Amino acid sequence: MHFSNKGELRYGNYSITYVINFITKISEGTNLDRIKISLKNKMQSSQVNNQALQNDNEEFGQNINPETTQNKQSLDIPQEDSSAWRSVNGEYRSSPQDYPIFGPFIANTLQIQVSSRSFAALSFYNEKHNLIIACFTNYTVQFFNGNTLSNLEERTLKFPSYVVQMSFCVETDMFLFACTNGNTYIYDFLKNKLTKHLKNEEHHVPAAEFIDPENYAFLLSETKRLYIGNLHYGVDCGLRSSFGLEEKSPVSLHFLGQSKTLLVGLENGEILSVKTRGLNSAPGILILESVCGSEQRKGIPVIKSARINGKEYIITAGLDRTMRIWHFVKGKMRLLRVIKTEDIVCRIVYLEKYQMIVATFRKNYVKFWRFVSGKLELKLIMGKQQYAEIFLIKEKNTLGLLSSQSNLIKLVPLYPCKNELTKENE
């Protein structure tokens, strides 16, 4: 026996009053077969209700206790426990050794060595080749060793304008660079060769993403269209096709590899989910859905994706100082949670091992949120410098934050223990 949340004494799923009446009926000689059938039906009904509730609340793979959810039929995401030894899938274990311990700290500050006086405006981390890639204000892109931060000068790339976007195709080792002058470039990493692919000097390219090893999608400012480029075509005809976006101005782009869907963030705060088809024959797109990603109808400059227990989720950040978490299935986005960030988000990294979101704001701090609950876990002060660029070095379980003011990179291991990355740079 136990007491419910309302203070009622219960035996399993039944009130003590029901149990007493049941025993009384038996003592009075009531038909036992009829009582068994009634009891069986009641138990089955209770199990069905509990299972339905559990399915609703297991959106994020959480284990829900039917006794605590029986009277709370809601699709709200379960709040996470504050225990330091709770695993990422919501289960408790007997010892802390099985957990990823979360304790980020600033381990080291490194200075990027560049040949001329310029500052890094963008940065990316390439996991396949363990490279930190920085785009500088002198129109160059430079590659740095992910362990030692030494400059691989033989790979320095020069462009006629600022590089504002980069995408990487793992299958072909090709980099895609988009510039403010409207040109796109392909860099063959294995051949160390840079080639101009598309020439368009009327508009700049706010976003570009590889779709597959042969095609990539990109946006041109003020055109209100989505463009597809093909690597088999030259500079004059590399533009394979373009498609209207319901007369709305796009600002950001993200490709979901598993569902083969493009997410387009619009200037008015909407998000379009777009399906590409027939790219190698007769290209076309299908707009699956349009959802509002900002109550104030402000732009959506940041779109990221995450996978939990085989399910696909979307993280968006808008100019309205909010982050939103969506469940994405069959081309549809279902809003799960809105997080108020207080500042405009610059970059987002999803920490799969901890199921956390970390964001930068062009401030001297970064913030960590629990993905499931939306709870602010930590505000980490980085010193006097402002940091907008952030990347995750998965192998080291370490964050890198780049300050464009002084070309400094701060290394932030995510657990309080010895870190190979800091030792190599002592």
GUBA-435470 format. One record per residue (C-alpha): residue number from 0; x, y, z. Coordinates in steps of 0.001 Angstrom, whole numbers, always signed. Layout:
BEGIN
<NUM,<X,Y,Z>>
...
This chain:
BEGIN
<0,<+0,+0,+0>>
<1,<+1057,+3596,-572>>
<2,<-238,+7148,-523>>
<3,<-1001,+8895,-3836>>
<4,<-57,+12513,-4662>>
<5,<-3462,+13550,-3284>>
<6,<-2795,+11800,+24>>
<7,<-5198,+8928,-740>>
<8,<-4285,+5468,+526>>
<9,<-4095,+3094,-2455>>
<10,<-3372,-565,-3139>>
<11,<-1572,-648,-6515>>
<12,<-3820,+1262,-8955>>
<13,<-6938,+932,-6738>>
<14,<-8241,+3040,-3877>>
<15,<-8485,+1392,-484>>
<16,<-12289,+1955,-620>>
<17,<-12547,-128,-3797>>
<18,<-10508,-2941,-2225>>
<19,<-12697,-2980,+927>>
<20,<-15896,-3111,-1154>>
<21,<-14404,-5924,-3240>>
<22,<-13602,-7990,-117>>
<23,<-17057,-7276,+1300>>
<24,<-18718,-8605,-1868>>
<25,<-16715,-11805,-1598>>
<26,<-17694,-12257,+2049>>
<27,<-21375,-11774,+1099>>
<28,<-21173,-14616,-1434>>
<29,<-21340,-12567,-4635>>
<30,<-20675,-14464,-7861>>
<31,<-16889,-14819,-7963>>
<32,<-16744,-15263,-11761>>
<33,<-18527,-11956,-12292>>
<34,<-16151,-10240,-9844>>
<35,<-13114,-11672,-11666>>
<36,<-14399,-10411,-15015>>
<37,<-15099,-6950,-13586>>
<38,<-11670,-6806,-11972>>
<39,<-9960,-7986,-15190>>
<40,<-11766,-5350,-17296>>
<41,<-10835,-2616,-14855>>
<42,<-7172,-3669,-14850>>
<43,<-7052,-3802,-18677>>
<44,<-8614,-342,-18931>>
<45,<-6066,+1027,-16479>>
<46,<-3186,-556,-18417>>
<47,<-4424,+910,-21728>>
<48,<-4691,+4406,-20242>>
<49,<-1279,+4147,-18636>>
<50,<+290,+2903,-21891>>
<51,<-1236,+5789,-23878>>
<52,<+62,+8289,-21349>>
<53,<+3481,+6672,-21356>>
<54,<+3652,+6802,-25175>>
<55,<+2773,+10507,-25151>>
<56,<+5372,+11344,-22535>>
<57,<+8108,+9188,-24032>>
<58,<+8641,+11741,-26828>>
<59,<+12209,+12170,-25616>>
<60,<+12741,+8575,-24493>>
<61,<+11951,+9281,-20836>>
<62,<+10667,+6550,-18507>>
<63,<+7349,+7683,-17021>>
<64,<+5775,+6227,-13904>>
<65,<+2063,+5505,-14613>>
<66,<+1103,+6243,-11014>>
<67,<+2379,+9829,-11273>>
<68,<+928,+10491,-14749>>
<69,<-2498,+8914,-14332>>
<70,<-4124,+12261,-13522>>
<71,<-1840,+14473,-15658>>
<72,<-2676,+13970,-19300>>
<73,<-318,+16473,-20940>>
<74,<+2169,+16530,-23812>>
<75,<+4563,+18724,-21831>>
<76,<+8139,+17457,-21945>>
<77,<+9048,+15861,-18575>>
<78,<+11322,+17966,-16384>>
<79,<+14721,+16446,-15748>>
<80,<+15907,+15682,-12261>>
<81,<+18759,+17814,-10900>>
<82,<+20709,+14775,-9765>>
<83,<+24286,+14794,-11043>>
<84,<+24137,+11094,-11697>>
<85,<+21175,+10971,-14033>>
<86,<+22028,+9417,-17388>>
<87,<+21079,+11055,-20684>>
<88,<+18196,+8649,-21360>>
<89,<+16485,+9418,-18057>>
<90,<+17403,+6213,-16206>>
<91,<+19168,+5971,-12873>>
<92,<+22168,+3764,-12319>>
<93,<+23932,+2483,-9257>>
<94,<+27345,+4016,-9918>>
<95,<+28582,+7248,-11553>>
<96,<+31118,+5457,-13773>>
<97,<+28457,+4809,-16430>>
<98,<+27600,+8497,-16875>>
<99,<+29112,+11293,-18926>>
<100,<+29970,+13715,-16114>>
<101,<+29191,+17319,-17067>>
<102,<+31577,+19916,-15665>>
<103,<+32820,+22374,-18328>>
<104,<+35794,+24563,-17473>>
<105,<+38198,+26846,-19360>>
<106,<+41335,+24788,-19819>>
<107,<+43518,+26918,-22047>>
<108,<+43635,+29981,-24279>>
<109,<+45434,+29645,-27593>>
<110,<+46523,+32277,-30081>>
<111,<+45934,+31623,-33778>>
<112,<+49104,+32325,-35723>>
<113,<+48362,+34229,-38941>>
<114,<+50821,+35758,-41407>>
<115,<+49107,+39148,-41754>>
<116,<+47083,+41297,-39391>>
<117,<+43537,+40073,-39895>>
<118,<+40802,+38643,-37732>>
<119,<+38776,+35474,-37971>>
<120,<+35115,+36200,-38684>>
<121,<+33911,+32583,-38967>>
<122,<+35198,+29224,-37775>>
<123,<+34317,+25571,-38390>>
<124,<+35635,+22240,-37168>>
<125,<+36103,+19348,-39591>>
<126,<+35835,+16081,-37690>>
<127,<+37020,+13833,-40535>>
<128,<+40419,+15536,-40884>>
<129,<+40650,+17038,-37368>>
<130,<+40963,+20579,-38719>>
<131,<+39878,+23981,-37451>>
<132,<+38939,+26163,-40412>>
<133,<+38827,+29937,-40002>>
<134,<+37605,+32588,-42461>>
<135,<+39506,+35866,-42073>>
<136,<+38768,+39500,-42828>>
<137,<+41603,+39600,-45401>>
<138,<+39479,+37314,-47636>>
<139,<+41446,+34170,-46826>>
<140,<+40436,+30799,-45414>>
<141,<+43093,+29052,-43351>>
<142,<+43343,+25530,-41964>>
<143,<+44781,+24683,-38541>>
<144,<+45720,+21378,-36974>>
<145,<+43053,+20412,-34454>>
<146,<+45635,+19260,-31877>>
<147,<+48481,+21744,-32092>>
<148,<+46700,+24674,-33811>>
<149,<+49641,+24967,-36190>>
<150,<+48815,+26780,-39426>>
<151,<+48757,+24564,-42523>>
<152,<+49963,+27399,-44733>>
<153,<+50093,+25260,-47883>>
<154,<+46284,+25055,-47722>>
<155,<+45596,+28780,-47382>>
<156,<+42814,+29806,-49790>>
<157,<+42359,+33319,-51191>>
<158,<+38973,+34731,-52245>>
<159,<+37849,+38032,-53819>>
<160,<+35434,+38760,-50950>>
<161,<+34351,+37562,-47521>>
<162,<+33464,+33907,-47084>>
<163,<+30157,+33728,-45233>>
<164,<+29221,+30037,-45447>>
<165,<+30933,+26652,-45660>>
<166,<+29659,+23107,-46196>>
<167,<+31550,+19806,-46377>>
<168,<+30722,+16586,-48238>>
<169,<+32192,+13613,-46354>>
<170,<+31909,+11201,-49299>>
<171,<+33963,+13306,-51742>>
<172,<+36151,+15422,-49412>>
<173,<+34809,+18539,-51128>>
<174,<+34334,+21891,-49386>>
<175,<+31743,+24405,-50552>>
<176,<+32444,+28089,-49858>>
<177,<+29940,+30907,-50436>>
<178,<+31034,+34547,-50681>>
<179,<+29440,+37944,-50216>>
<180,<+30015,+38767,-53907>>
<181,<+27594,+36005,-54941>>
<182,<+30191,+33455,-56063>>
<183,<+30430,+29874,-54844>>
<184,<+33667,+27889,-54815>>
<185,<+34506,+24198,-54573>>
<186,<+37672,+23130,-52766>>
<187,<+38959,+19617,-53464>>
<188,<+40728,+18757,-50221>>
<189,<+42587,+15728,-51605>>
<190,<+43932,+17652,-54610>>
<191,<+44319,+20917,-52668>>
<192,<+42579,+22711,-55533>>
<193,<+40121,+25629,-55380>>
<194,<+37690,+26162,-58270>>
<195,<+35079,+28854,-58846>>
<196,<+31801,+27092,-59495>>
<197,<+29074,+29709,-59803>>
<198,<+29423,+33358,-60682>>
<199,<+26743,+35801,-59569>>
<200,<+27940,+39269,-58602>>
<201,<+24514,+40858,-58102>>
<202,<+23647,+39237,-54764>>
<203,<+25556,+37695,-51890>>
<204,<+25001,+34124,-50679>>
<205,<+23622,+34006,-47095>>
<206,<+23516,+30187,-46940>>
<207,<+24723,+27110,-48850>>
<208,<+24498,+23376,-48057>>
<209,<+25508,+20156,-49778>>
<210,<+22488,+17967,-50576>>
<211,<+24435,+14999,-51942>>
<212,<+27906,+14455,-53475>>
<213,<+26777,+16071,-56755>>
<214,<+24298,+18807,-55776>>
<215,<+24106,+21659,-53318>>
<216,<+21411,+24165,-52354>>
<217,<+22020,+27852,-51766>>
<218,<+20224,+31166,-51312>>
<219,<+20792,+34536,-52953>>
<220,<+19888,+37690,-51057>>
<221,<+16698,+39520,-52084>>
<222,<+15723,+36958,-54735>>
<223,<+13130,+35037,-52685>>
<224,<+14235,+31822,-54372>>
<225,<+16013,+28560,-53540>>
<226,<+18777,+27539,-55949>>
<227,<+20320,+24165,-56799>>
<228,<+23893,+23914,-58102>>
<229,<+25430,+20817,-59679>>
<230,<+29159,+20016,-59500>>
<231,<+29223,+18525,-63003>>
<232,<+28380,+21878,-64568>>
<233,<+30898,+24680,-65143>>
<234,<+30939,+28309,-64060>>
<235,<+28516,+29485,-66742>>
<236,<+25904,+26761,-66274>>
<237,<+26531,+25373,-62775>>
<238,<+23152,+26733,-61687>>
<239,<+20940,+23699,-62234>>
<240,<+17593,+25203,-61268>>
<241,<+15823,+27675,-58995>>
<242,<+12482,+27627,-57206>>
<243,<+10204,+30274,-55731>>
<244,<+9625,+30397,-51967>>
<245,<+6113,+31866,-51897>>
<246,<+7516,+35386,-52394>>
<247,<+9294,+35291,-49027>>
<248,<+12899,+36294,-48337>>
<249,<+15123,+33446,-47016>>
<250,<+17970,+34017,-44544>>
<251,<+19150,+30552,-43451>>
<252,<+19333,+26980,-44715>>
<253,<+19811,+23560,-43120>>
<254,<+19770,+20117,-44740>>
<255,<+18434,+17058,-42909>>
<256,<+20401,+14141,-44295>>
<257,<+18192,+11303,-43091>>
<258,<+14891,+12689,-44345>>
<259,<+16468,+14465,-47362>>
<260,<+14658,+17657,-46452>>
<261,<+15773,+21289,-46578>>
<262,<+14721,+23696,-43836>>
<263,<+14635,+27333,-44927>>
<264,<+14496,+30129,-42340>>
<265,<+12692,+33220,-43605>>
<266,<+13021,+36896,-42841>>
<267,<+9438,+37046,-41535>>
<268,<+10069,+34377,-38874>>
<269,<+8631,+31408,-40766>>
<270,<+10367,+28093,-41438>>
<271,<+9726,+26141,-44623>>
<272,<+10359,+22411,-44905>>
<273,<+11197,+21648,-48540>>
<274,<+11624,+18276,-50227>>
<275,<+13956,+18085,-53245>>
<276,<+13324,+15542,-55982>>
<277,<+14701,+14534,-59364>>
<278,<+17947,+16476,-58950>>
<279,<+19791,+14393,-61533>>
<280,<+16998,+14448,-64130>>
<281,<+14198,+17012,-63830>>
<282,<+14845,+18973,-60626>>
<283,<+11903,+20030,-58515>>
<284,<+10914,+20890,-54969>>
<285,<+7857,+20299,-52835>>
<286,<+7076,+22670,-49972>>
<287,<+5834,+20338,-47257>>
<288,<+4958,+22803,-44536>>
<289,<+5344,+26366,-43307>>
<290,<+5460,+27030,-39551>>
<291,<+5936,+30171,-37481>>
<292,<+9287,+30167,-35714>>
<293,<+8956,+33610,-34137>>
<294,<+5946,+35204,-32488>>
<295,<+7327,+38652,-33323>>
<296,<+7749,+37730,-37008>>
<297,<+11509,+38240,-36861>>
<298,<+14114,+36322,-38866>>
<299,<+15375,+32790,-38142>>
<300,<+19163,+32940,-38717>>
<301,<+20093,+29698,-36915>>
<302,<+18772,+26178,-37656>>
<303,<+20352,+22984,-36299>>
<304,<+19231,+19372,-35986>>
<305,<+19667,+16651,-33373>>
<306,<+18855,+12961,-33095>>
<307,<+17670,+11250,-29915>>
<308,<+16666,+7593,-29774>>
<309,<+16364,+7484,-33566>>
<310,<+14035,+10501,-33711>>
<311,<+14830,+13762,-35468>>
<312,<+14577,+17128,-33708>>
<313,<+15157,+20694,-34851>>
<314,<+16648,+23582,-32866>>
<315,<+15958,+27079,-34207>>
<316,<+17026,+30481,-32908>>
<317,<+15435,+33757,-33934>>
<318,<+16024,+37475,-33668>>
<319,<+13218,+37546,-31092>>
<320,<+15702,+36196,-28500>>
<321,<+14204,+32720,-28303>>
<322,<+15239,+29167,-29130>>
<323,<+12643,+26628,-30158>>
<324,<+12780,+22830,-30087>>
<325,<+10734,+20946,-32661>>
<326,<+9996,+17303,-33344>>
<327,<+10408,+16623,-37078>>
<328,<+8607,+13663,-38644>>
<329,<+7386,+13083,-42210>>
<330,<+8135,+16648,-43205>>
<331,<+6119,+18119,-40332>>
<332,<+7459,+20225,-37454>>
<333,<+5724,+20044,-34071>>
<334,<+6728,+22678,-31538>>
<335,<+7766,+21155,-28212>>
<336,<+9388,+23948,-26254>>
<337,<+10280,+27652,-26380>>
<338,<+13380,+28835,-24494>>
<339,<+13912,+32522,-23776>>
<340,<+17607,+33317,-24278>>
<341,<+17634,+37044,-23275>>
<342,<+20182,+37717,-26054>>
<343,<+20254,+37098,-29803>>
<344,<+21842,+33708,-30495>>
<345,<+24831,+33648,-32869>>
<346,<+25735,+29949,-32983>>
<347,<+24384,+26694,-31559>>
<348,<+26105,+23385,-30825>>
<349,<+24173,+20302,-29736>>
<350,<+26009,+18108,-27217>>
<351,<+24752,+14621,-27984>>
<352,<+26579,+12953,-25101>>
<353,<+24857,+15199,-22544>>
<354,<+21665,+16078,-24453>>
<355,<+22401,+19760,-24020>>
<356,<+22348,+22869,-26187>>
<357,<+25165,+25396,-25914>>
<358,<+24818,+28820,-27526>>
<359,<+26953,+31926,-28082>>
<360,<+25680,+35516,-28208>>
<361,<+28669,+37663,-29201>>
<362,<+29129,+38202,-25468>>
<363,<+31796,+37185,-22950>>
<364,<+29802,+34118,-21883>>
<365,<+28093,+31017,-23243>>
<366,<+24983,+29285,-21936>>
<367,<+24086,+25606,-21598>>
<368,<+20482,+24349,-21609>>
<369,<+19039,+20904,-20982>>
<370,<+17562,+19748,-24283>>
<371,<+14679,+17810,-22710>>
<372,<+13532,+20268,-20061>>
<373,<+14755,+23569,-21506>>
<374,<+16307,+24333,-18123>>
<375,<+19304,+26686,-18064>>
<376,<+22078,+24503,-16685>>
<377,<+25067,+26841,-16742>>
<378,<+26246,+30309,-17750>>
<379,<+29997,+30095,-18301>>
<380,<+31921,+33385,-18161>>
<381,<+34762,+33387,-20708>>
<382,<+36694,+36476,-19552>>
<383,<+36767,+39913,-21183>>
<384,<+36683,+38829,-24828>>
<385,<+33429,+38339,-26752>>
<386,<+32807,+35005,-28437>>
<387,<+30430,+34283,-31306>>
<388,<+32006,+31272,-33046>>
<389,<+31832,+27858,-31404>>
<390,<+32599,+24287,-32491>>
<391,<+32745,+20855,-30871>>
<392,<+35788,+18583,-31020>>
<393,<+33977,+15297,-30395>>
<394,<+37042,+13117,-30019>>
<395,<+38322,+15340,-27208>>
<396,<+34860,+16077,-25765>>
<397,<+35907,+19710,-25865>>
<398,<+34373,+22956,-27093>>
<399,<+36382,+25563,-28970>>
<400,<+35328,+29215,-28869>>
<401,<+36857,+31780,-31201>>
<402,<+37107,+35482,-30447>>
<403,<+37108,+37559,-33616>>
<404,<+38528,+40505,-31655>>
<405,<+41931,+38941,-31035>>
<406,<+42083,+35542,-32828>>
<407,<+41992,+33720,-29500>>
<408,<+40569,+30230,-29084>>
<409,<+39435,+29113,-25661>>
<410,<+39300,+25369,-25067>>
<411,<+36475,+24184,-22833>>
<412,<+36544,+20473,-21869>>
<413,<+33101,+19304,-20829>>
<414,<+34162,+17145,-17889>>
<415,<+36550,+17764,-14954>>
<416,<+39408,+15439,-15794>>
<417,<+42729,+15403,-17646>>
<418,<+42362,+16437,-21265>>
<419,<+44746,+15499,-24045>>
<420,<+44097,+18706,-25919>>
<421,<+45318,+20949,-23126>>
<422,<+48348,+18776,-22428>>
<423,<+49520,+18997,-26020>>
<424,<+49515,+22779,-25846>>
<425,<+51076,+23351,-22419>>
